[in-house]
Amino acid sequence: MNNFVYLFPFLAVIIGYILAFYFTPKSKKKIKLLLAFSGSFLLSLTVMHLLPSIYTTEIVLPSEHNHEHVHVHSSIGIYIMLGIIFQIILEYFSKGAEHGHVHGHEKMNQIPWLLFFSLCIHAILEGIPINKDNHLAFGIAIHHLPIAMILTIFFKNAQLNTKAIFVFMFTFALMTPLGTILADHLSIFETIEKELVGFVIGILFHISSTIIFETSEGHKFNLAKLLAIGFGIFIATFM
């Protein structure tokens, strides 16, 4: 595995933090377009790369000694649904920050710990499948970039201490690479690999589909958002 892949989700958060902290974007529409692109890109990678990997098994035909792939029914669907439910529970505490849904301008005196731990758990889980599918690192990175920008702007508007903002964002940036490293080196992950990947797929399904719809005012799509979504699907198709 190319270890450089670990860096993409980390760098995306750091770049998003720097852009939002030092060059605060004035147009929220551009960030929403980036979110729409990231949601469709992440969803497409999940459907085209990650999902087939757990529903397809390889068999050897004795007569011809060649490989064919067959689709099998399994309990993986249960784990996908559990992942969706788990993400909904996480969002109860994070208030939907994973897909850029943060509001309010009330002043903060300390790090919002429920939000912090919810996002960290989410980010660690997102990193687990990367050790099996490196393409997903790009999807997670593009997903994290606008989220990092939105979070940083939110914290700045809430007048959270500058040092606290940096600690929050830097720690958040480390979580996805940490999830990948754990999955790559702990033997326990090998025994429950498909179930765990199915669980993460459920999380990614919920996050990416929510992003696509929440980036549209009143759940209505305009041409720019449709193009951003279509472009995300197009890029993912050829990866």
N, C-alpha and C positions, 0 to 999 in steps of 0.2 A: 504493500500500500504506500502511496506517495504521502509522506508526512506533511508535505506542504499544504495538503488539503485541510489539515487541522486549522490553518491560519485564516482561511476565507471567512468563516462566520465570526471569528474574533475581530478581524480587521474591519469587517462591515459595521460592527457596533461602534468601534473606535472612530471610524470615518464619519458615521452618522452623528456621533456625539460632538466631534470637532466642528462639523458643518453647522449643526444647530446651535452650538454654544458660541462660536466665534463669528459665524456668518448666518445668523438667524434668517431662514427663508421667509419672505414676506407673503408669498402666495401659497395658501393651503391647498389650492387646486392641484399644483404640481406634485405635492406630496401625496395627495389622494390618487393621482394618476400612477405614481410610482408604486403605491400600495396595490392598486388594481392589477398592475403588471406583475408584481411579486406574488399576489394571490393566485393568479392564473398560472404563472410559471411553476410555483410550488405544487399546485394541484395537479398540473399536467405531469410533472416529474413523478409524483406519487402514483398516479394512475398508470403511466406508461413504463415506469422502471421498477418502482418498489412493490406495487401490488402484484404484478405477474411473478415476481421472485418468490413469493410465499404461497401462491396458488398453483405453481407449476412444479412438478417433480420430474426428475430425469430417470428413465428406465433404459435398460439394455435389452434389445431384442436378440434372443439366443441364436436365431437362424441367420440373421444378417450381421450381427455384431456392430450395429450402428445405433446412434442415439436418437430418440424421438422424445418429444415433450407431450405430456398428457395433462389435462386439467382434472383435478380431483376435488371432491367435496370434503370439507374438513370443518373443524371447530374454530378455524381462524376468524370466521365472521363474528363469533362471540367476542373475541379479543378486540376486533375493530370497533364493535359497538361499545365495549367497556372503555376504550380509549376516548371515544366521543363523549361518553358520560363523565369520565374523569376530567376532561378538558372543561366541560360545563361547570363542574365543581370548582376547578381552579379559578375559573373566571368569576365565580362568586366572590372570591377574595381579591383577585387582581382587577376587577371591574372592567375586564375586556382589554387590558393594556396590550395583550399579545397580538391583537389585530388593530392597534392604534386607536382604541376607543377609550380615550381619557379626556375628562372634562373637569372644569372647576378651576378657580383661580385663588382659592383660599390659601393663606400663608401657611407654610409648613415649618415646624421647628426641628424636626428630625426625619430621618429616613422612614418612609411608610413600610414597615416591616412585613405586613401581610402581602403587599404588592411585591416586595423584594423576593420573599421566599416562593411565592407563586410563580413568578417569572423565572426564577432560578431552576425550580423543578421542571417547568415547561422546557426550558432551554437544554437542560441535561438530557431529557428524554428525546428531544429533537436530534441530539448528537449521536444517539445510539445506532441508527441505521447507516450512518455515513461510512462506517468501516466496511460495509458490504456494498455500498453504492456511492462511489465518490461524486457522481453527478449531483447527488442530493446536497452536497456542501455548497454548491452554487445557489441552489434554490433556497437553502436556509440563510445564506449570506444576503441574497437579494431581499428576502423576507425581513431580515433583521435591520437592514439599513434604514428604511423609513420608520420602523418602530423605534429605533434608537433616536432618530431625529425628533419624533413626536414626544417621546418620554423626556428628552432633554429640554425641549421647549416648555413642556408642562411643568417640569421642576423649576425652570427659570422663572416662569410666570408666578409660581407658588412661592418664590423667593427662598427656596431651599438653599442651604449653605453650599457654596461652590465646591468645597472639599467633599461634602456628602454626595453631591451629584457625581463627581468623578469616581468616588469609591463605588457607588451604586452601578454606574455604567461599566466600569472596568471589571467588576466582579461578574456582572451579567454577561459581558463579552467572553469571559473565561468558561462559562458553564457548558456551552455546546461542545467546544473542544474537549472538555473534561468528560462529557458523556461518551464521546467517540473513543477516547483513550481507555475508559473503563470497559467499554464493550470490546475493545481490541485486546485487552490484556487479562480480564477476569474470566476464568474458565466457566463460571456459573452462567454467563451469558450464552455460551455455546449450547447448553442443555435446554434453554428456553428461547432460543433465537427467533424462531418463527412466530411464537406467541407474542414475544416482546415487540418484534417488528410490526406485527398486526396491531398491537396496542398503540404504537406510535403512529401508524397509518391512520387510525381513528382520530388521533389528535390533529394530524395534519389535514385530514378531510374537513374537520370542523373549522379549524383556523382559516384555511385557504378559502373555503366557500363563504365563510362569514366576511372575510376581507372583501371579496368580490362584490357582495351585496351592500356592505356598509359604506363602501366608497361612493355610493350613488345616493344623491339626495332623494328621499322618499322612495328608495329602491327603484328609481328610474335610471335607465342608462342613457347617456348621451354619446355622441359619435366618438369623442376623444377617449372615453372610458372603454367603449367597445373596441377601439383600435388598440388600446393598451392591453386589454385582455387577450385579443387575438394575437398580438405580437408575442405575449408571454407563452401562449400555446404553441405558436410557430417555432420559437426558439427551442422550447423543451422537446419538440418533436424530433429535432435533428441533433440532439445531444446523445 
